[in-house]
Amino acid sequence: MEKQTNLTILQLNDTHAYLEPHQEMFWEGGTTKYRQAGGFAKIAGYLKQLRHEKEDAVLALDCGDTFHGTYPAVASKGEVMVPVLNALGLAAMTAHWEFAYGPEQFRKLTQMLNYPMLAINVYEEATDKLAFEPYSLKEINGLKIGIIGIACNIVDKTMPPHFSEGNYFTLGNKELPDYIHKLKQEEKVDVIVLISHLGFPQNMKLLSEVEGVDVCLSSHTHYRTSEAVKQGQTIVVESGCHGSFLGRLDLTIENGRISNYSHELVEISEQLPDDAPMQELVRQAIQPYKTELSQKAGETATVLDRNNILESTMDNFLLQSMLHATGAELAFSNGWRYGAPIVPGPVTLNDLYNIIPMNPSIQTAELTGQELQEMLEENLEKTFSPDPYAQQGGFVKRCLGLRAFIKIEAPKNNRIQKLFVNKEELDLQRIYKASFVTEQGVTSTYGTTRTDTGIKAIKAMQQYLGKHSPVRVDLLGTFTAV
């Protein structure tokens, strides 16, 4: 009779440096509801319980977007996260927003970690050599496990140039088969786990092309897979964002094959126990910033939420603040997925930094109507391309001052059916003044007379709250699918 071996895999992904519990959105009873979730003290408490229950037959992995997303993380260039993460007993990680501090700072961070950073698809431009280790090996409960990492591939394609300076990124699909072969034939592993920050649709396509991965821990797209998905013989899960959830896979392995599995999307709820040592590490991490970030900036009468693909109240608030600060006709920002909801009541400085933690300057530019239409069509293709490999970025670009009626399923450059700017139909020849934040708001390929206003995004939101609290922010139908 074959011996059965058990292994539990725990996934941490897209926490975006949310050290403490925070508001999170849930779909319940046919509507959206909000309550506290997350916090590394509770993540550590759950993990400690699980390791005790499973007699340490637990493989805990981090799929990236971990060192960036809150003010303490950005202010310390990610370093505030290192003691917290080292205390979790993780086996490996891969990355995306970690590159926001530049590749050299990220390398410094990885050298401070007690586990490896893995990526088969990040190369040094000068040498064409891998910038990080492609895989690692782990032995747990008598099993030899091969862990392969794929970092987010869009870092050098859609993000600010300093993110990828000296590096280039591939999709990883061409490299993956060779590493699977090496792990199986040379390393003789029992299980191959892929930690990939490509995104859920991209990973599903990748795994339809490449066989041999037993488990894929997906990230980047913030999917909440309440049930594990199979792509061929590969088990695929993704576990939300902000540390509000963990993905748990319990595997039964016989003769080097997974014979049975169960999956749970674990909500990191207020009912979970706090780990006392981790509580202290979190306290130390946020203590230098606590007084400043707790300052009240104003109030909101409506939920500021970013969990919508076409338009969000959170970003409409940011964009309205930008229009108020600049007097421009239009406002644009990136379609970021991260940023925990802000419920009605006081809005703190910490809340504002969670909306846009890098606090960039607001810029202005002049765009022709033709450029405006082309820019929006380009963004819609990156969001809704039928080819997952062509999807780049997050949600639809956030806009204010326009209204577009779109066909999501239409082919490239043909999605916009009708476009209005402040209730007037778009004039392709007219010049429009736009305000924007970051290169992704209005890329350098569009517009002229680009000017830095010197007004930071946080200051603009503070000024807007100062005049309009409590703010009321609606969805305006900026993009309407028809």
Number of C-alpha atoms within 10 A of each C-alpha: 3 7 7 13 18 19 21 22 18 23 25 28 33 32 29 23 24 27 27 18 20 19 18 23 19 11 9 9 7 6 7 10 12 17 14 15 22 26 26 26 26 26 26 24 20 19 20 17 15 17 15 12 11 13 10 16 21 25 21 20 25 24 30 29 27 29 31 29 27 26 25 27 24 20 14 14 19 24 20 21 23 17 17 22 20 14 14 19 17 20 19 25 28 29 30 24 22 25 23 22 19 19 19 14 16 22 16 12 18 18 12 14 17 17 17 20 29 27 26 25 25 26 19 17 15 8 10 11 12 18 21 19 15 21 22 17 16 14 13 16 12 12 17 18 20 24 27 28 30 32 29 29 23 19 27 19 13 14 18 16 14 15 20 24 16 17 21 19 22 18 19 20 17 13 14 23 15 11 16 24 13 13 22 16 10 9 14 14 20 20 20 21 22 25 30 31 29 27 24 23 16 21 24 20 15 20 21 13 13 15 15 17 23 19 23 26 27 29 33 28 23 21 16 17 18 15 14 20 16 15 20 15 15 23 20 23 27 31 31 24 28 29 28 30 26 25 26 23 23 18 20 17 20 15 11 15 12 21 12 11 15 12 19 18 22 17 18 22 17 14 9 17 16 18 18 13 14 22 20 12 20 20 15 14 21 17 12 11 14 13 9 12 18 13 14 14 21 21 20 20 14 17 18 25 22 24 20 13 16 20 25 24 21 25 26 25 22 26 26 19 22 33 22 14 20 20 14 18 15 23 29 27 24 21 24 19 19 23 26 24 22 26 19 15 14 17 22 19 19 20 23 24 20 22 26 20 21 20 19 15 18 27 25 26 21 20 23 19 19 15 18 22 19 15 20 19 18 14 22 25 23 23 22 20 18 16 12 19 17 13 20 23 23 19 23 24 25 24 28 26 19 20 21 23 17 19 16 19 14 15 12 16 15 14 22 22 12 12 21 15 17 13 10 10 14 21 16 14 11 11 17 20 19 27 29 30 25 18 16 19 21 26 15 11 9 16 20 14 10 18 12 15 13 10 16 18 27 24 17 22 22 19 17 22 19 14 10 13 15 17 21 15 18 15 13 15 15 20 22 15 15 12
